[in-house]
Amino acid sequence: MVQRISTNMTQNKKLLSLAIAAGLALMPLSQGIAKLSMDSMTKDITYLASDELKGRASFSKEIDQAADYISRRFSEVGLSPMAGNKSFQQSFSIYSITPISLKVRLNGQEIDKENLTMASSMETFTWQQKNAVKTHVVGEKDNLREVVRGLNQQGGQHLVLLHPSHQDLFKRYRHYFSRGLTKLELGHQGAIVIALTDISELDSLDITGTTDTKKQRLTNVAGILPGKSKPEEIVLYSAHYDHIGVHGEGESKEDIIYNGADDDASGTTAIINLAQHFAEQNNNARTLMFTAFTAEEIGGFGSKAFSKQLNPEQVVAMINIEMIGKPSKFGPGTVWMTGMERSDLGAQLNKQIKEEKHKIHQDPYPEQGLFYRSDNATLARLGVPAHSFSSTQLDKDQHYHQVTDDLASLDLDSMFKVIQTLASGTQGLVDGSVTPSRIDPAKVKSGGLIY
């Protein structure tokens, strides 16, 4: 969520501009770079986090430029497209559903539009009988978040009569729902209407809602190194390459580009350079899959679409790399993982890491629910030992989803050490000597059906 826009051009931006002007990021990709090196890492992240890509927003021409760059790098290091694909780029469609109108009359009383909101995947709906919709009363002491979350997972058509004491939280839902829904598929038809009202008993109702649906294209970038002796077993390295773009264009001359250097040009750079590293080794027993997901920032649709072409039983582990550009609370070059208690992947990786000070740590921010906030959650719901690896200090990071998340805000030495740690830590996955325990899908919360 965007919280603020910086009011001045930082020195960080000037450094980034100088790097690009010097040709660091945009120099021709050489044919022979095949080692894990600070030089290639720096070139990759400098370009991916550059102003030229304008924050890599979904549906923008700049995110297509980023996809082209990642594809070129995958080709350069020796990856192949996945079976059945002629290109590293895999396009798919999603549906953007925008609310158009909502009218609610309860007990003959018209509810003001400022006190209404809806999340609907239906083109239109009309409820004129009480049995046409399930009605839920959320009183002053009830938990609105839990109610709405439960209705979303349940699906169907629901009317929520919300006590006016919840006005502040209602405004947040109204702001969120007003942006519309994004769906990978249009299969489930459902709606949640929330009315802020002191009405708690219904004698009559008359409710109509309409939406508009638009189909749009998105693109993942995926390449593989076929396994030598266990090609049917897959180790998936992933990151998302999208960010949130530009805000306030044309309104001022101040910095308006949300570069997403840490989030997640850093992770995307990591998978490119890990691919380069393992291709140079050329001894991977298992098939290694490297995927740059799109649309993580708008709902994780890249990973959702990608997972449909996988047999999850073949995926031994998913190493999802998310925001590794700054030192963690455990020190420079250290990394932590989400959901360490859900499988023994972390313990297995730590057995491979020789330097005690660079062991992988447990997520220090459990209250943030980070296991569900990145692309690993999609594969975890299918039973894959799928975890995200990060170094960000969420309780202190002033750059998260800000225009100041740019190249010069990063610690590239620390980032490089994290990539080295992930390379050595996952070696057992690569050579087939390590097989982590599976995640129990029954213990992973499902996603919503409506939004």
LUMNU-164619 format. One record per residue (C-alpha): residue number from 1; residue in one letter; chain; x, y, z. Coordinates in Angstrom, 1 decimal, decimal comma, always signed. Layout:
# residues N
NUM	A	A	X	Y	Z;
...
# end
This chain:
# residues 451
1	M	A	+0,0	+0,0	+0,0;
2	V	A	+1,4	+3,4	-1,0;
3	Q	A	+1,6	+5,6	+2,1;
4	R	A	+3,3	+8,8	+0,8;
5	I	A	+5,2	+10,3	-2,1;
6	S	A	+8,7	+11,8	-1,6;
7	T	A	+8,8	+15,6	-2,0;
8	N	A	+12,3	+15,9	-3,4;
9	M	A	+14,8	+14,2	-5,7;
10	T	A	+17,2	+12,3	-3,5;
11	Q	A	+20,9	+12,0	-3,9;
12	N	A	+20,2	+8,3	-4,4;
13	K	A	+18,4	+9,1	-7,7;
14	K	A	+21,3	+11,1	-8,8;
15	L	A	+23,7	+8,2	-8,2;
16	L	A	+21,4	+5,9	-10,1;
17	S	A	+21,2	+8,3	-13,1;
18	L	A	+25,0	+8,6	-13,2;
19	A	A	+25,2	+4,8	-13,2;
20	I	A	+22,8	+4,5	-16,2;
21	A	A	+24,5	+7,4	-18,0;
22	A	A	+27,8	+5,6	-17,6;
23	G	A	+26,4	+2,6	-19,3;
24	L	A	+26,6	+0,3	-16,3;
25	A	A	+23,1	-1,0	-16,6;
26	L	A	+22,4	-0,8	-20,3;
27	M	A	+25,7	-2,0	-21,8;
28	P	A	+25,3	-5,0	-24,2;
29	L	A	+25,0	-8,3	-22,5;
30	S	A	+28,2	-10,1	-23,0;
31	Q	A	+28,4	-13,7	-24,1;
32	G	A	+30,5	-15,5	-21,5;
33	I	A	+29,5	-14,1	-18,1;
34	A	A	+28,8	-17,3	-16,2;
35	K	A	+30,1	-16,8	-12,7;
36	L	A	+28,4	-15,5	-9,6;
37	S	A	+30,0	-12,1	-9,4;
38	M	A	+29,4	-8,7	-7,9;
39	D	A	+29,8	-7,2	-11,3;
40	S	A	+27,0	-9,1	-13,0;
41	M	A	+24,7	-8,7	-10,0;
42	T	A	+25,3	-4,9	-10,0;
43	K	A	+24,5	-4,6	-13,7;
44	D	A	+21,3	-6,5	-13,4;
45	I	A	+19,9	-4,6	-10,4;
46	T	A	+21,0	-1,3	-11,7;
47	Y	A	+18,9	-1,8	-14,9;
48	L	A	+15,9	-3,4	-13,2;
49	A	A	+15,7	-0,6	-10,6;
50	S	A	+16,4	+2,2	-13,1;
51	D	A	+14,1	+5,2	-13,8;
52	E	A	+13,8	+3,9	-17,4;
53	L	A	+11,5	+1,1	-16,2;
54	K	A	+9,3	+3,5	-14,2;
55	G	A	+8,6	+1,1	-11,4;
56	R	A	+7,6	-1,9	-13,6;
57	A	A	+3,9	-1,6	-13,0;
58	S	A	+1,6	-4,4	-14,2;
59	F	A	+0,2	-3,7	-17,7;
60	S	A	+2,8	-1,0	-18,4;
61	K	A	+5,2	-1,0	-21,4;
62	E	A	+8,0	-0,8	-19,0;
63	I	A	+7,3	-4,1	-17,3;
64	D	A	+7,5	-5,6	-20,8;
65	Q	A	+10,9	-4,1	-21,2;
66	A	A	+11,9	-5,7	-17,9;
67	A	A	+10,6	-9,1	-19,1;
68	D	A	+12,7	-8,7	-22,3;
69	Y	A	+15,8	-8,0	-20,2;
70	I	A	+15,2	-11,0	-18,0;
71	S	A	+14,6	-13,2	-21,0;
72	R	A	+17,9	-12,0	-22,6;
73	R	A	+19,8	-12,8	-19,4;
74	F	A	+18,2	-16,2	-19,1;
75	S	A	+19,3	-16,9	-22,7;
76	E	A	+22,8	-15,6	-22,1;
77	V	A	+23,4	-17,8	-19,1;
78	G	A	+22,2	-20,9	-20,9;
79	L	A	+18,7	-21,6	-19,7;
80	S	A	+16,0	-23,2	-22,0;
81	P	A	+12,3	-22,4	-22,2;
82	M	A	+10,0	-24,8	-20,3;
83	A	A	+8,7	-27,7	-22,3;
84	G	A	+6,0	-26,7	-24,7;
85	N	A	+7,1	-23,1	-24,8;
86	K	A	+9,1	-21,5	-27,6;
87	S	A	+10,0	-18,5	-25,5;
88	F	A	+10,9	-17,7	-21,9;
89	Q	A	+7,9	-15,4	-21,7;
90	Q	A	+4,6	-17,0	-20,8;
91	S	A	+1,6	-14,7	-21,3;
92	F	A	-1,8	-15,2	-19,6;
93	S	A	-4,9	-13,2	-19,1;
94	I	A	-6,6	-11,8	-16,0;
95	Y	A	-9,8	-10,0	-15,5;
96	S	A	-10,2	-6,6	-13,9;
97	I	A	-13,7	-6,1	-12,4;
98	T	A	-14,6	-2,5	-11,6;
99	P	A	-17,7	-1,5	-9,6;
100	I	A	-20,1	+0,7	-11,5;
101	S	A	-23,1	+1,2	-9,3;
102	L	A	-24,6	+0,0	-6,0;
103	K	A	-28,1	+1,0	-4,7;
104	V	A	-29,4	-0,3	-1,4;
105	R	A	-32,8	+0,3	+0,2;
106	L	A	-33,4	-1,4	+3,6;
107	N	A	-36,8	-1,4	+5,3;
108	G	A	-37,8	+1,3	+2,8;
109	Q	A	-34,9	+3,5	+3,7;
110	E	A	-32,3	+4,5	+1,0;
111	I	A	-28,8	+4,0	+2,3;
112	D	A	-26,4	+6,9	+1,4;
113	K	A	-23,8	+5,8	-1,1;
114	E	A	-21,0	+7,0	+1,2;
115	N	A	-22,1	+4,3	+3,6;
116	L	A	-22,0	+1,5	+1,0;
117	T	A	-19,3	-0,7	-0,5;
118	M	A	-19,1	-4,0	-2,3;
119	A	A	-16,8	-6,7	-3,6;
120	S	A	-18,5	-8,4	-6,5;
121	S	A	-17,4	-10,8	-9,2;
122	M	A	-20,9	-10,7	-10,7;
123	E	A	-21,7	-8,5	-13,7;
124	T	A	-25,0	-7,6	-12,1;
125	F	A	-27,2	-8,7	-9,2;
126	T	A	-30,6	-7,8	-7,8;
127	W	A	-31,8	-8,8	-4,3;
128	Q	A	-35,4	-8,0	-3,6;
129	Q	A	-36,3	-10,9	-1,3;
130	K	A	-34,6	-11,6	+2,1;
131	N	A	-33,9	-15,2	+1,0;
132	A	A	-32,0	-14,0	-2,1;
133	V	A	-29,0	-13,2	+0,0;
134	K	A	-27,4	-14,2	+3,3;
135	T	A	-27,6	-11,4	+5,8;
136	H	A	-25,0	-10,9	+8,6;
137	V	A	-25,2	-8,4	+11,4;
138	V	A	-21,8	-7,1	+12,7;
139	G	A	-22,4	-5,4	+16,0;
140	E	A	-20,4	-3,0	+18,0;
141	K	A	-18,2	-5,6	+19,6;
142	D	A	-17,9	-8,0	+16,6;
143	N	A	-14,8	-8,4	+14,5;
144	L	A	-15,5	-7,1	+11,0;
145	R	A	-12,2	-8,4	+9,5;
146	E	A	-12,9	-12,0	+10,6;
147	V	A	-16,5	-11,8	+9,3;
148	V	A	-15,5	-10,4	+5,9;
149	R	A	-12,6	-12,8	+5,6;
150	G	A	-14,8	-15,8	+6,4;
151	L	A	-17,4	-14,7	+3,8;
152	N	A	-14,7	-14,3	+1,2;
153	Q	A	-13,5	-17,8	+1,8;
154	Q	A	-17,1	-19,1	+1,8;
155	G	A	-18,1	-17,4	-1,4;
156	G	A	-21,7	-16,8	-2,4;
157	Q	A	-23,8	-13,6	-2,0;
158	H	A	-23,8	-11,7	+1,3;
159	L	A	-25,2	-8,6	+2,8;
160	V	A	-23,3	-7,2	+5,9;
161	L	A	-25,2	-4,8	+8,2;
162	L	A	-22,4	-3,0	+9,9;
163	H	A	-22,8	-1,0	+13,1;
164	P	A	-21,7	+2,7	+12,7;
165	S	A	-19,0	+2,2	+15,4;
166	H	A	-16,9	+0,5	+12,7;
167	Q	A	-16,9	+3,6	+10,5;
168	D	A	-13,1	+4,0	+10,4;
169	L	A	-12,5	+0,4	+9,3;
170	F	A	-15,4	+0,6	+6,9;
171	K	A	-13,7	+3,5	+5,1;
172	R	A	-10,6	+1,3	+4,6;
173	Y	A	-12,8	-1,5	+3,0;
174	R	A	-14,6	+1,1	+0,9;
175	H	A	-11,3	+2,4	-0,4;
176	Y	A	-10,0	-1,1	-1,1;
177	F	A	-13,1	-2,4	-2,8;
178	S	A	-13,5	+0,8	-4,9;
179	R	A	-10,3	-0,1	-6,8;
180	G	A	-12,1	-3,2	-8,1;
181	L	A	-11,2	-6,8	-8,1;
182	T	A	-8,6	-8,7	-10,2;
183	K	A	-9,3	-12,4	-11,0;
184	L	A	-7,4	-15,1	-12,8;
185	E	A	-10,7	-16,8	-13,6;
186	L	A	-14,3	-15,8	-13,7;
187	G	A	-15,6	-19,1	-12,4;
188	H	A	-17,0	-18,1	-9,0;
189	Q	A	-19,9	-15,6	-9,0;
190	G	A	-20,3	-14,0	-5,6;
191	A	A	-20,7	-10,6	-3,9;
192	I	A	-20,3	-9,0	-0,5;
193	V	A	-22,2	-5,8	+0,1;
194	I	A	-21,4	-3,8	+3,3;
195	A	A	-23,9	-1,2	+4,5;
196	L	A	-22,9	+1,1	+7,4;
197	T	A	-26,2	+1,4	+9,2;
198	D	A	-27,9	+1,2	+12,6;
199	I	A	-30,5	-1,2	+11,0;
200	S	A	-30,0	-4,7	+12,5;
201	E	A	-33,3	-6,3	+11,6;
202	L	A	-34,7	-6,5	+8,0;
203	D	A	-38,3	-6,3	+7,0;
204	S	A	-37,6	-5,6	+3,3;
205	L	A	-34,7	-5,0	+1,0;
206	D	A	-34,1	-3,8	-2,6;
207	I	A	-30,4	-4,0	-3,6;
208	T	A	-28,9	-3,8	-7,1;
209	G	A	-25,2	-3,8	-8,1;
210	T	A	-23,3	-3,7	-11,4;
211	T	A	-19,7	-4,1	-12,5;
212	D	A	-17,6	-3,8	-15,6;
213	T	A	-15,1	-6,5	-16,6;
214	K	A	-12,0	-6,0	-18,7;
215	K	A	-9,5	-8,7	-19,9;
216	Q	A	-5,8	-7,9	-19,7;
217	R	A	-2,5	-9,6	-20,5;
218	L	A	+0,4	-10,3	-18,2;
219	T	A	+3,6	-12,2	-18,6;
220	N	A	+5,8	-14,4	-16,5;
221	V	A	+9,4	-15,2	-17,5;
222	A	A	+10,6	-18,8	-16,9;
223	G	A	+13,6	-20,9	-17,9;
224	I	A	+15,1	-24,2	-16,9;
225	L	A	+18,4	-26,1	-16,5;
226	P	A	+17,4	-29,7	-17,2;
227	G	A	+18,4	-32,2	-14,6;
228	K	A	+21,2	-34,6	-15,3;
229	S	A	+20,1	-37,7	-13,3;
230	K	A	+16,8	-36,6	-11,7;
231	P	A	+15,2	-34,5	-14,4;
232	E	A	+11,7	-35,3	-13,2;
233	E	A	+12,4	-33,6	-9,8;
234	I	A	+12,2	-29,7	-9,8;
235	V	A	+13,8	-27,1	-7,6;
236	L	A	+12,0	-23,7	-8,3;
237	Y	A	+13,9	-20,4	-7,7;
238	S	A	+11,5	-17,5	-8,0;
239	A	A	+11,0	-13,8	-7,4;
240	H	A	+8,5	-11,2	-8,6;
241	Y	A	+9,7	-8,6	-11,1;
242	D	A	+6,7	-6,2	-11,0;
243	H	A	+6,3	-3,2	-8,7;
244	I	A	+3,9	-0,3	-8,3;
245	G	A	+5,0	+2,0	-11,1;
246	V	A	+4,6	+5,8	-11,1;
247	H	A	+2,3	+7,9	-9,0;
248	G	A	+1,4	+11,6	-9,6;
249	E	A	+2,8	+11,8	-13,1;
250	G	A	+2,3	+15,3	-14,5;
251	E	A	+1,4	+16,7	-11,1;
252	S	A	+4,8	+17,9	-10,1;
253	K	A	+8,5	+17,8	-10,9;
254	E	A	+9,4	+15,9	-7,8;
255	D	A	+10,4	+12,2	-7,7;
256	I	A	+7,3	+10,1	-8,6;
257	I	A	+8,9	+6,8	-9,6;
258	Y	A	+8,6	+3,8	-7,3;
259	N	A	+11,7	+2,0	-8,5;
260	G	A	+11,2	-1,2	-6,3;
261	A	A	+14,9	-1,8	-6,0;
262	D	A	+14,6	-3,9	-2,9;
263	D	A	+11,0	-4,9	-3,7;
264	D	A	+11,7	-7,0	-5,7;
265	A	A	+14,4	-6,1	-8,3;
266	S	A	+16,8	-7,6	-5,7;
267	G	A	+15,1	-11,0	-5,7;
268	T	A	+14,8	-11,0	-9,5;
269	T	A	+18,5	-10,2	-9,8;
270	A	A	+19,2	-13,0	-7,4;
271	I	A	+17,5	-15,7	-9,5;
272	I	A	+19,2	-14,5	-12,7;
273	N	A	+22,6	-14,7	-11,0;
274	L	A	+21,8	-18,1	-9,3;
275	A	A	+20,9	-19,4	-12,8;
276	Q	A	+24,2	-18,1	-14,0;
277	H	A	+26,0	-19,8	-11,1;
278	F	A	+24,4	-23,2	-11,5;
279	A	A	+24,7	-23,2	-15,3;
280	E	A	+28,4	-22,7	-14,8;
281	Q	A	+28,6	-25,6	-12,5;
282	N	A	+26,7	-27,7	-15,1;
283	N	A	+26,2	-30,6	-12,7;
284	N	A	+22,6	-30,2	-11,4;
285	A	A	+21,0	-33,6	-10,8;
286	R	A	+17,5	-32,1	-10,5;
287	T	A	+15,9	-29,8	-13,0;
288	L	A	+16,3	-26,2	-11,9;
289	M	A	+13,5	-23,8	-12,8;
290	F	A	+14,0	-20,0	-12,6;
291	T	A	+10,8	-17,9	-12,7;
292	A	A	+10,3	-14,2	-12,5;
293	F	A	+6,6	-13,7	-11,6;
294	T	A	+4,5	-10,8	-12,6;
295	A	A	+1,5	-9,2	-10,7;
296	E	A	+2,6	-10,1	-7,2;
297	E	A	+1,8	-6,6	-6,1;
298	I	A	-1,8	-6,8	-7,3;
299	G	A	-2,6	-10,2	-5,9;
300	G	A	+0,0	-12,8	-6,8;
301	F	A	-1,5	-13,7	-10,2;
302	G	A	+1,8	-14,6	-11,8;
303	S	A	+2,4	-17,5	-9,4;
304	K	A	-1,2	-18,5	-9,5;
305	A	A	-1,2	-18,8	-13,3;
306	F	A	+2,2	-20,4	-13,4;
307	S	A	+1,3	-23,1	-10,8;
308	K	A	-1,4	-24,5	-13,1;
309	Q	A	+1,2	-25,9	-15,5;
310	L	A	+3,1	-27,7	-12,7;
311	N	A	+2,7	-31,1	-11,1;
312	P	A	+3,3	-30,0	-7,5;
313	E	A	+4,4	-33,5	-6,5;
314	Q	A	+7,5	-32,9	-8,8;
315	V	A	+8,5	-29,7	-7,1;
316	V	A	+11,0	-30,6	-4,4;
317	A	A	+11,2	-27,1	-3,0;
318	M	A	+10,5	-23,5	-3,9;
319	I	A	+13,1	-20,8	-3,0;
320	N	A	+11,2	-17,6	-3,4;
321	I	A	+13,5	-14,6	-3,0;
322	E	A	+11,8	-11,4	-1,7;
323	M	A	+13,6	-8,2	-0,7;
324	I	A	+17,3	-9,0	+0,0;
325	G	A	+18,9	-5,7	-0,8;
326	K	A	+19,5	-4,5	+2,8;
327	P	A	+21,0	-6,1	+5,9;
328	S	A	+18,7	-8,0	+8,2;
329	K	A	+18,5	-7,5	+11,9;
330	F	A	+20,8	-10,5	+12,2;
331	G	A	+23,6	-8,6	+10,4;
332	P	A	+24,9	-7,8	+6,9;
333	G	A	+24,7	-10,7	+4,5;
334	T	A	+22,2	-12,7	+6,6;
335	V	A	+18,8	-13,9	+5,5;
336	W	A	+15,6	-15,2	+7,1;
337	M	A	+12,8	-17,4	+5,8;
338	T	A	+9,0	-17,4	+6,2;
339	G	A	+7,2	-20,4	+7,6;
340	M	A	+10,3	-22,2	+8,8;
341	E	A	+8,1	-24,3	+11,1;
342	R	A	+6,0	-25,6	+8,2;
343	S	A	+8,7	-27,9	+6,7;
344	D	A	+12,3	-28,8	+7,5;
345	L	A	+13,6	-26,9	+4,5;
346	G	A	+15,3	-24,3	+6,6;
347	A	A	+17,0	-27,0	+8,8;
348	Q	A	+18,2	-28,8	+5,7;
349	L	A	+19,6	-25,7	+4,1;
350	N	A	+21,5	-24,7	+7,2;
351	K	A	+23,3	-28,1	+7,2;
352	Q	A	+24,8	-27,0	+3,9;
353	I	A	+26,0	-23,6	+5,1;
354	K	A	+29,5	-23,7	+6,6;
355	E	A	+29,6	-20,2	+8,1;
356	E	A	+27,7	-20,2	+11,3;
357	K	A	+27,1	-16,4	+11,2;
358	H	A	+25,3	-16,8	+7,8;
359	K	A	+22,8	-19,5	+8,9;
360	I	A	+19,3	-18,9	+7,7;
361	H	A	+17,1	-17,5	+10,5;
362	Q	A	+13,4	-17,9	+11,3;
363	D	A	+11,0	-15,1	+10,2;
364	P	A	+11,5	-12,4	+13,0;
365	Y	A	+8,1	-10,7	+12,1;
366	P	A	+5,5	-13,4	+12,6;
367	E	A	+2,8	-10,9	+13,3;
368	Q	A	+3,1	-9,6	+9,8;
369	G	A	+1,8	-12,8	+8,2;
370	L	A	+4,6	-12,8	+5,6;
371	F	A	+4,2	-16,4	+4,7;
372	Y	A	+1,0	-15,4	+2,9;
373	R	A	+2,2	-12,2	+1,4;
374	S	A	+4,4	-13,4	-1,4;
375	D	A	+4,3	-15,9	-4,2;
376	N	A	+5,3	-18,9	-2,1;
377	A	A	+1,8	-19,2	-0,6;
378	T	A	+0,4	-20,4	-3,9;
379	L	A	+2,7	-23,4	-4,1;
380	A	A	+2,5	-24,0	-0,4;
381	R	A	-1,3	-24,5	-0,8;
382	L	A	-0,4	-27,4	-3,1;
383	G	A	+1,9	-29,0	-0,6;
384	V	A	+5,3	-27,8	-1,9;
385	P	A	+7,9	-26,8	+0,7;
386	A	A	+7,6	-23,2	-0,6;
387	H	A	+9,1	-20,4	+1,5;
388	S	A	+10,2	-16,8	+1,0;
389	F	A	+13,7	-15,7	+1,8;
390	S	A	+14,3	-12,1	+2,8;
391	S	A	+16,6	-9,7	+4,7;
392	T	A	+14,3	-6,6	+5,0;
393	Q	A	+13,8	-5,1	+8,4;
394	L	A	+10,1	-4,4	+8,2;
395	D	A	+9,9	-2,7	+11,5;
396	K	A	+12,5	-0,1	+10,5;
397	D	A	+12,5	+0,1	+6,7;
398	Q	A	+11,5	+3,6	+5,7;
399	H	A	+11,7	+2,8	+1,9;
400	Y	A	+9,1	+0,1	+1,6;
401	H	A	+6,7	+1,1	-1,2;
402	Q	A	+8,2	+4,5	-1,3;
403	V	A	+10,0	+6,4	-4,2;
404	T	A	+13,2	+6,1	-2,1;
405	D	A	+13,3	+2,3	-2,6;
406	D	A	+16,0	+2,9	-5,3;
407	L	A	+19,5	+1,6	-6,0;
408	A	A	+21,5	+3,7	-3,6;
409	S	A	+19,2	+2,7	-0,7;
410	L	A	+20,6	-0,8	-1,0;
411	D	A	+23,7	-2,5	+0,5;
412	L	A	+25,0	-4,4	-2,5;
413	D	A	+27,8	-6,1	-0,5;
414	S	A	+25,2	-7,6	+1,9;
415	M	A	+22,9	-8,5	-1,0;
416	F	A	+25,7	-10,3	-2,8;
417	K	A	+26,5	-12,3	+0,4;
418	V	A	+22,9	-13,4	+0,7;
419	I	A	+23,0	-14,7	-2,9;
420	Q	A	+26,1	-16,6	-2,1;
421	T	A	+24,5	-18,0	+1,0;
422	L	A	+21,4	-19,2	-1,0;
423	A	A	+23,7	-20,7	-3,6;
424	S	A	+25,6	-22,8	-1,1;
425	G	A	+22,6	-23,5	+1,1;
426	T	A	+20,6	-24,9	-1,8;
427	Q	A	+23,4	-27,0	-3,2;
428	G	A	+22,0	-30,1	-1,7;
429	L	A	+18,6	-29,5	-3,4;
430	V	A	+20,5	-29,0	-6,7;
431	D	A	+22,6	-32,2	-6,5;
432	G	A	+19,7	-34,3	-5,2;
433	S	A	+21,2	-35,1	-1,8;
434	V	A	+18,6	-33,1	+0,1;
435	T	A	+14,8	-33,6	+0,0;
436	P	A	+12,8	-31,5	+2,5;
437	S	A	+9,5	-32,5	+4,1;
438	R	A	+6,3	-31,4	+2,4;
439	I	A	+4,0	-28,7	+3,7;
440	D	A	+0,6	-29,9	+4,9;
441	P	A	-1,9	-28,1	+2,6;
442	A	A	-4,6	-28,5	+5,2;
443	K	A	-2,7	-26,2	+7,5;
444	V	A	-2,3	-23,4	+4,9;
445	K	A	-5,1	-20,9	+4,7;
446	S	A	-7,0	-20,9	+1,4;
447	G	A	-7,4	-17,8	-0,7;
448	G	A	-10,7	-16,0	-1,1;
449	L	A	-13,3	-16,8	-3,7;
450	I	A	-14,7	-13,3	-4,2;
451	Y	A	-11,6	-11,1	-3,9;
# end
